[in-house]
Structures are given as C-alpha cells and as structure tokens.
Amino acid sequence: MASDWLGSVVSINCGLTLGVYQGEVSSVDRASQTISLKEPYHNGIRCPLPEVTFSAMDIKELKILDIQTAVNKPSSGLGASTEASSGPTGRHSQTNRSTHPHVTSSSSHTNTAPITILRRAPTAPSNGRGAAQATSRKNCARNGSTGGPMRPKDDECFGDGTDEDLDTDFDFEGNLALFDKAAVFSKIDGTSSHSSRPQHHSTQAEQKPVSYRHDENILEAKPVIYRQITVPQHGGKDYCTDSGLVVPSVPYELYKRLLAAAERWGLSLERRLETIGVCASQMTLTLLGGPNRLTPKNVHQRPTVVLLCGPHIQGAQGISCGRHLANHEVEVILFLPNFVKMQESVTTEVNLYSKTSVKQVASIKDLPASPVDLVINCLDCHENPLLREQSWYQSAADWANQNRAPVLTIDPPASEQPQTVEAKWTLSLGLPLPLAERESRVYLCDIGIPKMVFQEVGIRYLSPFGCKFVIPLHPA
C-alpha cells in the first residue's frame, strides 16, 4: 500500500516552527512512521538538500497535490497542483482549485505557505480539428494519461492557452490597405476629398465656420490699445506693465500740478498719506514672505524692518507705512533725527506711530548692527536736494549700504544721478518720475486720483492697475 504513493507530489505542513514542505514522495516507512521527499521545496523555496525525511509526530497536515500516474515533476519550478483524482486503491485526495495555498487553522498565521499553480487543459486548436478531439485530450489529462510527450518547461509556464498551430502569418499589407489615409486626412483638414472620388469644393465647405483653439476668444474683440495714457509733457522714459500697457514718466512739475488738482477736489494730504501707507505696507508684507512668514506658528521669528525717514512729506509717507506694519506684528524701528521744527504731517504721523509701542531712535548708533530683513528708505525729498549734504543723511545712507539688507525706496525724487542708498525696489506714486538707470525694480502705486483730475491737467488716463493697487513696471 505504501508503495502506491511513491512518486506522488504532496504538501506537508509541519506547523509554525518547521513550515510547509512540498516535493515528490521517494519512500514511505510504515515501521518507523516516516516519509521522505526528494527535491523538496520549503515555504516555496527550493531546499539545498536532495531529500528530506519527516516523522509522523512532526506532520500537522498532509495533502496530496498529484498522484504518481499524473505527476508533474517539480523540477520545472514550484510544485504544480491539479484537480484531485482517485488513486488505484480507491482513496480520494483533497481537491485544491485555488491558486492560493490552502492553510488550515493550525498554520493560518504563517506568511510563507507554498504557492500552487493550477494546470489548465490546452485550448482547442484553430486548424480545423474537431472539438471532440480537444475534449478527449482534456479528459485524458484529467484521468492521468499523458497523451503524448511532456511539453518543455517554458511551454508549461508560458505556452498554455496559446495557439500552437498557426500556419499563416498576419497580413499586415492587406489590413493596412483597409485604412484609407487620404479620406481620413481630408476629413481632418475639413475638406471633402476622397482617394477614389474627384476633388470638388462645395459652397457649404467654403462657408464652414472657423474652428477656434482653446485659448482663442470666439467673440470678436477690438484691437488692444497699449498706449492708454498720454501726457502733455513727457518725462523722457516709458515703462510697461506685465500685460504690455505703456505707462509714460512725467516731469516733477506736471506731477506736482496733478497732486495740487487732486487736493482741490478733496484728495487731501492726510488721505493720500493713508493710502500710500496701506499700499506700501502691503508690498512690504509681500516682500517679507507674506503668509509663509507671518503666521501664528512663527511668532518667534517676526521680521524686522528699519525705517529711515526725513523731516518732510516723503518721511511722513514712510512713517505711515511703518504704523501699518507694526499693526501686522512686524518689528519696526523708526529712525528720525531730532529736528527743532518739522512739518505738521510728520508730527501727526509720529504721534500715531508712537501708539503702536514700537521703537523710535534718533541716532545711527541705536540701529542694529546685524542685518535686518528690510530697510525702507524715505530720506530723500523732492523740494530740497541739499539734504544729502547733511551729516545725519550721510550717516543713515552709509548704515543702509553697509547693513547688507534689501532696500525699498518710497517715492524717490526725479534725478539722473544714482540714488545715495542702493535700492532693490522702488515704489512710485500715481505716475512714475524719470529715474536714473539702475538695477532697482520699479513698482507703481495707485493713490486714488480720479480720472477727471488727470484730464484737468491734460493727461488722458486709463488705469493700468487692473485688480491690484501695486503693479510692477518694466523698461519699455
């Protein structure tokens, strides 16, 4: 009886410690209660030993994967499993139809169970043989008969289900001739030409509507006028916005008349200072990092900004900007020398600034020696260029140039000479003044002057700002 199972492919589960083995039964000893497997696989991996012997005490479960009459030697890969068939003694083996390993409750937690692959019967050939012959071959394989020589291992793994008796090659030229390229391309081009028909153009084809791309406007638009601002007196230099609109520069005399006309219509200096302070502070907050820097989680790294202001309107504009920055939790240090007499607008802005509980110094020695995040320069004045010769101005300019921090200059005066403080950004107000050629990036701020006020001084004006209050300008 034991010799009847020699050559059969079995799977032996020895528990969690020893694992699962698969192989061909080479010997069965009923006296010592042992079974030996040759060319075994341990947990799906080929064992280095040619033969392994198991005691009945170590075996938790034994499954017959294939009996000796229809055995598929495991030398071609992992042990293959087929449908269970009855042995010569009438015993019935277990049926294993799943491609996954069958694991009992005693070994349900192991992840190294052997992999068994189902072997399907070959498909019916396409060379005219009857279905009965294919069915008989399938039945012979199930009953244990080989039905012919064993297939090579490559065919056993990759050749199942393929048609092995193809006598004719695929006709590429014939199938390519079925594709009428001329008709397809003529349809793509919007014409009605065909390879087998004479070409003709109908009236409907000529009146076919034009197709538009995804970035084209269907509605017909008027041509864009890029020079929408014209001035009676040109400053000698043109700028352009990101959208291509031309913004001309104006001389300081025309700019001064524009501000005076705005004040007559109610745009007072105080309202202008507030607008400039808001726009300049918004630009400054963007330069400091915006929402990436000013967050509640980054309170320990608040940016530091130094304001260099003089006793004039440009200084008052810088102080207004510093007040708004301090309201947004920016560490602001205001430098303003002690003067006996200052303009009323400067005094008013200083009083408001003092309510923000930020630092104000009057000496360069009190400014930080280490680099800060940003320096805002408001030292220059349109009316009095002689301020550059004073000692406090020169000391402040030297400190700004030596601090190695980026500089933002607000409302610089029109001059062909380079600025004393090297600025990375320049913010002009309303309309730009002719500035000297330098590497500073020019920005323009909307200070709220109405369109009719521009017309009063002879300027044909159409706002270039769009949805923003501060826009970059590029040399035209």
BAMARLUM-791821 format. One record per residue (C-alpha): residue number from 0; residue in one letter; chain; x, y, z. Coordinates in steps of 0.5 Angstrom, whole numbers, plus 500, padded with zeros to 3 digits. Example, Ala and Ser with C-alpha at 12.3 -4.5 7.8 and 13.67 -1.06 7.14 Angstrom:
! BAMARLUM-791821
{0 a A {525 491 516}},
{1 s A {527 498 514}},
***
This chain:
! BAMARLUM-791821
{0 m A {500 500 500}},
{1 a A {506 505 502}},
{2 s A {509 504 495}},
{3 d A {503 506 491}},
{4 w A {504 513 493}},
{5 l A {511 513 491}},
{6 g A {512 519 486}},
{7 s A {506 523 488}},
{8 v A {507 530 490}},
{9 v A {505 532 497}},
{10 s A {505 538 501}},
{11 i A {507 537 509}},
{12 n A {505 542 514}},
{13 c A {510 542 520}},
{14 g A {507 548 524}},
{15 l A {510 555 525}},
{16 t A {517 552 527}},
{17 l A {518 548 521}},
{18 g A {514 551 516}},
{19 v A {511 548 510}},
{20 y A {515 543 505}},
{21 q A {513 540 498}},
{22 g A {516 535 494}},
{23 e A {516 528 491}},
{24 v A {515 522 495}},
{25 s A {521 518 495}},
{26 s A {520 513 501}},
{27 v A {515 511 506}},
{28 d A {517 507 512}},
{29 r A {511 504 516}},
{30 a A {515 501 521}},
{31 s A {519 508 523}},
{32 q A {513 512 521}},
{33 t A {517 517 517}},
{34 i A {516 519 510}},
{35 s A {522 522 505}},
{36 l A {521 528 500}},
{37 k A {526 529 494}},
{38 e A {528 535 491}},
{39 p A {523 539 496}},
{40 y A {521 546 497}},
{41 h A {521 549 504}},
{42 n A {516 555 504}},
{43 g A {516 556 497}},
{44 i A {524 556 496}},
{45 r A {528 550 493}},
{46 c A {532 547 499}},
{47 p A {539 545 498}},
{48 l A {538 538 501}},
{49 p A {536 533 496}},
{50 e A {532 529 500}},
{51 v A {528 531 507}},
{52 t A {525 526 512}},
{53 f A {519 527 516}},
{54 s A {517 524 522}},
{55 a A {509 523 523}},
{56 m A {510 527 530}},
{57 d A {512 533 526}},
{58 i A {507 533 521}},
{59 k A {501 537 522}},
{60 e A {497 536 516}},
{61 l A {499 532 509}},
{62 k A {496 534 503}},
{63 i A {497 530 496}},
{64 l A {497 535 490}},
{65 d A {498 530 485}},
{66 i A {499 522 485}},
{67 q A {504 518 481}},
{68 t A {500 517 475}},
{69 a A {499 524 473}},
{70 v A {505 527 477}},
{71 n A {508 534 474}},
{72 k A {516 534 477}},
{73 p A {517 540 481}},
{74 s A {524 540 477}},
{75 s A {521 545 473}},
{76 g A {519 550 478}},
{77 l A {515 550 484}},
{78 g A {510 544 486}},
{79 a A {504 545 481}},
{80 s A {497 543 483}},
{81 t A {492 540 479}},
{82 e A {485 537 481}},
{83 a A {485 531 486}},
{84 s A {484 525 483}},
{85 s A {482 518 486}},
{86 g A {488 513 487}},
{87 p A {489 506 485}},
{88 t A {487 504 492}},
{89 g A {480 508 491}},
{90 r A {483 513 496}},
{91 h A {481 520 495}},
{92 s A {485 526 495}},
{93 q A {484 533 497}},
{94 t A {481 538 492}},
{95 n A {486 544 491}},
{96 r A {483 549 486}},
{97 s A {485 556 489}},
{98 t A {491 559 486}},
{99 h A {493 561 493}},
{100 p A {496 556 498}},
{101 h A {491 552 503}},
{102 v A {492 553 510}},
{103 t A {489 550 516}},
{104 s A {487 553 523}},
{105 s A {494 551 525}},
{106 s A {498 555 520}},
{107 s A {493 560 519}},
{108 h A {498 566 521}},
{109 t A {504 564 517}},
{110 n A {506 568 511}},
{111 t A {511 563 508}},
{112 a A {506 558 505}},
{113 p A {508 554 499}},
{114 i A {505 557 492}},
{115 t A {501 552 488}},
{116 i A {499 554 481}},
{117 l A {493 551 477}},
{118 r A {495 547 471}},
{119 r A {489 548 466}},
{120 a A {488 544 460}},
{121 p A {490 546 453}},
{122 t A {485 550 449}},
{123 a A {482 548 442}},
{124 p A {487 549 436}},
{125 s A {485 553 431}},
{126 n A {487 549 425}},
{127 g A {480 545 424}},
{128 r A {481 540 429}},
{129 g A {474 538 432}},
{130 a A {472 540 439}},
{131 a A {471 533 441}},
{132 q A {479 531 440}},
{133 a A {480 537 445}},
{134 t A {475 535 450}},
{135 s A {478 528 449}},
{136 r A {485 531 451}},
{137 k A {483 534 457}},
{138 n A {479 528 459}},
{139 c A {486 524 458}},
{140 a A {490 529 462}},
{141 r A {485 529 468}},
{142 n A {485 521 468}},
{143 g A {492 521 469}},
{144 s A {495 519 462}},
{145 t A {500 524 459}},
{146 g A {497 524 452}},
{147 g A {504 525 449}},
{148 p A {511 527 450}},
{149 m A {512 532 456}},
{150 r A {512 540 454}},
{151 p A {518 544 455}},
{152 k A {518 548 462}},
{153 d A {518 554 458}},
{154 d A {512 552 454}},
{155 e A {509 549 461}},
{156 c A {510 556 464}},
{157 f A {508 561 458}},
{158 g A {505 557 453}},
{159 d A {499 555 456}},
{160 g A {493 558 452}},
{161 t A {496 560 446}},
{162 d A {495 557 439}},
{163 e A {501 553 437}},
{164 d A {499 551 430}},
{165 l A {498 558 426}},
{166 d A {500 556 419}},
{167 t A {499 563 416}},
{168 d A {502 570 418}},
{169 f A {499 576 419}},
{170 d A {497 580 413}},
{171 f A {500 587 415}},
{172 e A {499 590 408}},
{173 g A {492 587 407}},
{174 n A {490 590 413}},
{175 l A {494 597 412}},
{176 a A {490 598 405}},
{177 l A {484 598 409}},
{178 f A {486 604 412}},
{179 d A {484 610 407}},
{180 k A {489 615 410}},
{181 a A {487 620 404}},
{182 a A {480 620 407}},
{183 v A {482 621 414}},
{184 f A {486 627 413}},
{185 s A {482 630 408}},
{186 k A {476 630 414}},
{187 i A {481 632 419}},
{188 d A {483 638 414}},
{189 g A {476 640 413}},
{190 t A {476 638 406}},
{191 s A {471 633 402}},
{192 s A {477 630 398}},
{193 h A {477 622 398}},
{194 s A {482 618 394}},
{195 s A {477 615 390}},
{196 r A {473 621 388}},
{197 p A {475 627 384}},
{198 q A {476 633 389}},
{199 h A {471 639 389}},
{200 h A {469 644 394}},
{201 s A {462 646 395}},
{202 t A {459 652 398}},
{203 q A {458 649 404}},
{204 a A {465 647 405}},
{205 e A {467 654 404}},
{206 q A {462 657 409}},
{207 k A {464 652 414}},
{208 p A {465 656 421}},
{209 v A {472 657 423}},
{210 s A {475 653 429}},
{211 y A {478 656 435}},
{212 r A {483 654 439}},
{213 h A {482 653 447}},
{214 d A {486 660 448}},
{215 e A {482 664 443}},
{216 n A {476 668 444}},
{217 i A {470 667 440}},
{218 l A {467 674 440}},
{219 e A {471 679 436}},
{220 a A {474 684 440}},
{221 k A {477 691 439}},
{222 p A {485 691 438}},
{223 v A {488 693 444}},
{224 i A {491 700 445}},
{225 y A {497 699 449}},
{226 r A {499 706 450}},
{227 q A {492 709 454}},
{228 i A {496 714 458}},
{229 t A {498 720 454}},
{230 v A {502 726 458}},
{231 p A {503 733 455}},
{232 q A {510 733 458}},
{233 h A {514 727 457}},
{234 g A {519 725 462}},
{235 g A {523 722 457}},
{236 k A {522 715 459}},
{237 d A {517 710 458}},
{238 y A {515 704 462}},
{239 c A {511 698 461}},
{240 t A {506 693 465}},
{241 d A {506 686 465}},
{242 s A {500 686 461}},
{243 g A {504 691 456}},
{244 l A {501 697 457}},
{245 v A {505 703 457}},
{246 v A {506 708 463}},
{247 p A {510 714 461}},
{248 s A {514 718 466}},
{249 v A {512 725 468}},
{250 p A {517 731 470}},
{251 y A {516 733 477}},
{252 e A {513 740 475}},
{253 l A {507 736 472}},
{254 y A {507 731 478}},
{255 k A {506 737 483}},
{256 r A {500 740 479}},
{257 l A {497 734 479}},
{258 l A {497 733 486}},
{259 a A {495 740 487}},
{260 a A {489 739 483}},
{261 a A {487 733 487}},
{262 e A {488 737 493}},
{263 r A {483 742 491}},
{264 w A {478 736 489}},
{265 g A {478 733 496}},
{266 l A {484 729 496}},
{267 s A {488 732 502}},
{268 l A {495 730 504}},
{269 e A {492 726 510}},
{270 r A {488 722 506}},
{271 r A {494 721 501}},
{272 l A {499 719 506}},
{273 e A {494 714 509}},
{274 t A {493 711 502}},
{275 i A {501 711 501}},
{276 g A {502 708 508}},
{277 v A {497 702 506}},
{278 c A {500 700 499}},
{279 a A {507 701 501}},
{280 s A {506 696 508}},
{281 q A {502 691 503}},
{282 m A {508 691 498}},
{283 t A {513 690 504}},
{284 l A {509 685 507}},
{285 t A {509 681 501}},
{286 l A {517 682 500}},
{287 l A {518 680 508}},
{288 g A {515 673 506}},
{289 g A {507 674 506}},
{290 p A {503 668 509}},
{291 n A {509 664 509}},
{292 r A {513 668 514}},
{293 l A {507 672 518}},
{294 t A {504 666 521}},
{295 p A {501 665 529}},
{296 k A {506 659 529}},
{297 n A {512 663 527}},
{298 v A {512 669 533}},
{299 h A {519 667 535}},
{300 q A {521 670 528}},
{301 r A {518 676 527}},
{302 p A {521 680 521}},
{303 t A {525 687 523}},
{304 v A {524 693 519}},
{305 v A {528 699 519}},
{306 l A {525 706 517}},
{307 l A {530 711 515}},
{308 c A {526 718 515}},
{309 g A {527 725 514}},
{310 p A {523 731 516}},
{311 h A {519 732 510}},
{312 i A {513 729 507}},
{313 q A {517 723 504}},
{314 g A {519 722 511}},
{315 a A {511 722 513}},
{316 q A {509 717 508}},
{317 g A {515 712 511}},
{318 i A {512 713 518}},
{319 s A {505 712 516}},
{320 c A {508 705 512}},
{321 g A {511 703 519}},
{322 r A {505 704 523}},
{323 h A {501 699 519}},
{324 l A {507 694 519}},
{325 a A {507 695 527}},
{326 n A {500 693 527}},
{327 h A {501 687 523}},
{328 e A {506 685 528}},
{329 v A {512 687 525}},
{330 e A {518 689 529}},
{331 v A {519 696 526}},
{332 i A {525 701 528}},
{333 l A {524 708 526}},
{334 f A {530 713 525}},
{335 l A {528 720 525}},
{336 p A {533 725 527}},
{337 n A {531 731 533}},
{338 f A {529 737 529}},
{339 v A {527 743 532}},
{340 k A {522 744 527}},
{341 m A {518 739 523}},
{342 q A {512 739 518}},
{343 e A {505 738 521}},
{344 s A {504 732 517}},
{345 v A {511 729 520}},
{346 t A {509 731 527}},
{347 t A {502 728 526}},
{348 e A {504 721 524}},
{349 v A {510 721 529}},
{350 n A {504 722 534}},
{351 l A {500 716 531}},
{352 y A {506 712 531}},
{353 s A {508 712 538}},
{354 k A {502 709 540}},
{355 t A {504 702 537}},
{356 s A {509 701 542}},
{357 v A {515 700 537}},
{358 k A {522 703 537}},
{359 q A {524 710 535}},
{360 v A {531 712 535}},
{361 a A {535 719 533}},
{362 s A {542 716 533}},
{363 i A {545 712 528}},
{364 k A {549 708 534}},
{365 d A {542 706 536}},
{366 l A {540 702 530}},
{367 p A {542 694 530}},
{368 a A {549 693 527}},
{369 s A {547 686 525}},
{370 p A {543 685 518}},
{371 v A {535 686 519}},
{372 d A {530 684 514}},
{373 l A {529 690 510}},
{374 v A {530 697 510}},
{375 i A {525 703 508}},
{376 n A {529 709 505}},
{377 c A {525 715 506}},
{378 l A {531 720 507}},
{379 d A {530 724 500}},
{380 c A {526 730 499}},
{381 h A {523 733 492}},
{382 e A {524 740 494}},
{383 n A {530 740 498}},
{384 p A {536 736 495}},
{385 l A {541 739 499}},
{386 l A {539 735 505}},
{387 r A {544 730 502}},
{388 e A {550 734 505}},
{389 q A {548 734 512}},
{390 s A {551 729 517}},
{391 w A {545 725 519}},
{392 y A {543 724 512}},
{393 q A {550 721 510}},
{394 s A {551 717 516}},
{395 a A {544 714 515}},
{396 a A {546 712 508}},
{397 d A {552 709 510}},
{398 w A {549 705 515}},
{399 a A {544 703 510}},
{400 n A {549 701 505}},
{401 q A {553 697 510}},
{402 n A {548 693 513}},
{403 r A {547 688 507}},
{404 a A {539 688 508}},
{405 p A {535 689 502}},
{406 v A {532 697 501}},
{407 l A {526 699 499}},
{408 t A {525 707 497}},
{409 i A {519 710 497}},
{410 d A {517 716 492}},
{411 p A {525 718 490}},
{412 p A {526 724 487}},
{413 a A {527 725 480}},
{414 s A {534 725 478}},
{415 e A {539 723 473}},
{416 q A {544 721 478}},
{417 p A {544 715 482}},
{418 q A {541 715 489}},
{419 t A {545 715 495}},
{420 v A {542 709 498}},
{421 e A {542 703 493}},
{422 a A {535 700 493}},
{423 k A {533 694 491}},
{424 w A {526 696 490}},
{425 t A {523 703 488}},
{426 l A {516 705 489}},
{427 s A {513 711 485}},
{428 l A {506 714 487}},
{429 g A {501 715 481}},
{430 l A {505 716 475}},
{431 p A {513 715 475}},
{432 l A {518 720 475}},
{433 p A {524 719 471}},
{434 l A {529 716 475}},
{435 a A {536 714 473}},
{436 e A {538 708 470}},
{437 r A {540 702 475}},
{438 e A {538 695 477}},
{439 s A {533 697 482}},
{440 r A {526 694 480}},
{441 v A {520 700 479}},
{442 y A {513 699 482}},
{443 l A {507 704 481}},
{444 c A {502 705 487}},
{445 d A {495 707 486}},
{446 i A {494 713 491}},
{447 g A {487 714 489}},
{448 i A {487 720 484}},
{449 p A {480 720 480}},
{450 k A {480 720 472}},
{451 m A {477 727 471}},
{452 v A {483 730 475}},
{453 f A {488 727 471}},
{454 q A {484 730 465}},
{455 e A {484 737 468}},
{456 v A {492 737 468}},
{457 g A {492 735 461}},
{458 i A {493 728 462}},
{459 r A {489 722 458}},
{460 y A {489 717 463}},
{461 l A {486 710 464}},
{462 s A {488 706 470}},
{463 p A {493 701 468}},
{464 f A {493 697 475}},
{465 g A {487 692 474}},
{466 c A {485 688 480}},
{467 k A {492 691 484}},
{468 f A {494 697 488}},
{469 v A {501 696 487}},
{470 i A {504 693 480}},
{471 p A {511 692 477}},
{472 l A {514 697 472}},
{473 h A {519 695 466}},
{474 p A {523 699 462}},
{475 a A {520 700 455}},
***
